[in-house]
């Protein structure tokens, strides 16, 4: 977020406007834009506070929204000062310069932490890690406050115009670096992660910090047009809505794709064949799952399902961009796999079974946990609908179970 508008304002004379009514109307338009953005993200804050989600990432997003709302308020105060609607004094000048600086730096920090939390960066998951990441922010705040006495960042000359000190460049770089790093890491993960449902989210997270950054630059060019507030508001709404959509597309218990997301992915693959690869659907069914639930309870049954999902994800890491793991319903999972030959799918099936056994033994569960896998290949020359393909895999699953009894 580059718009240090208080700095730009005090580096030039107050705008000369002939008619008071024109000043009021232009200032009102600017304040109205900030007020609209204030209300929009304020409603989002209200919705977040009303929800039951108390994850750390949600708390960070809430903090970001509060900081942005405060920034919109100080931005409105700035334009009233700019047009001479609010009388200026030395104290007001320093206040209207220092507070927006601090809010900008803090918002870039919360932007970065939220992006990293969504991407599950272990460093920002702990209080100690977040404090470590906040060191540049603390340095920046000390620099900003010390400017009142030392002038190392900025100071005002005899004509009450701001002048930049020797450390001003460092102050500008801190929020910019936070947001560029957050965007760069998100774009990298968008094209390298194996989780299908995360790709869109990572792309949005990459845009998330860039949008206010770009609109901040534009704001420095079109200084009296309220661009930054719209960019920041759209960015917050975009990442929030995308995160909610991805939560809807993910199975809450096992943390793999859900049935709807599987159907979307499979439909896409059925219409577009990857050169040199065949498309397979694998149904993974937990053996004697009802007995586990009846004898050891549903909580233990949930733990068993989580182990199966984990075993499948670990088995699919070998070719992460070609294997798609999802929960179909109950104790059934589906893997959509692309492979050069059937033997690779058979290997994956055995790997899943071996992983399930290993993870269950490692957990010390008081029961045996195993799975059976049914496989069906999609024929691009004679395509069938999704239910028919699943039925073929289900038939193969039945034969596999029958042969094992």
Secondary structure by P-SEA (a helix, b strand, c coil): cccaaaaaaaaccccccccaaaaaaaaaaaaaaaaaaaaaaaaaaaaaaacccccaaaaaaaaaaaaaaaaaaaaaaaaaaaaccccccaaaaaaacaaaaaaaaaaaaaaaaaaaaaacccccccaaaaaaaaaaaaaaaaaaaaccccccccccccccbbbbccaaaaaaaaaaaaaaaaaaaaaaaaaccccccaaaaaaaaaaaaaaaaaaaaaaaaacccccaaaaaaaaaaaaaaaaaaaaaacccccccccaaaaaaaaaaaaacccccbbbbbbbbbbcaaaaaaaaccaaaaaaaaaaaaaaaaaaaccccccbbbbbccccbbbbbcccccaaaaaaaaaaaaaaaaaaaaaaccccccbbbbbbbbbbccccccaaaaaaaaaaaaaaaaaaac
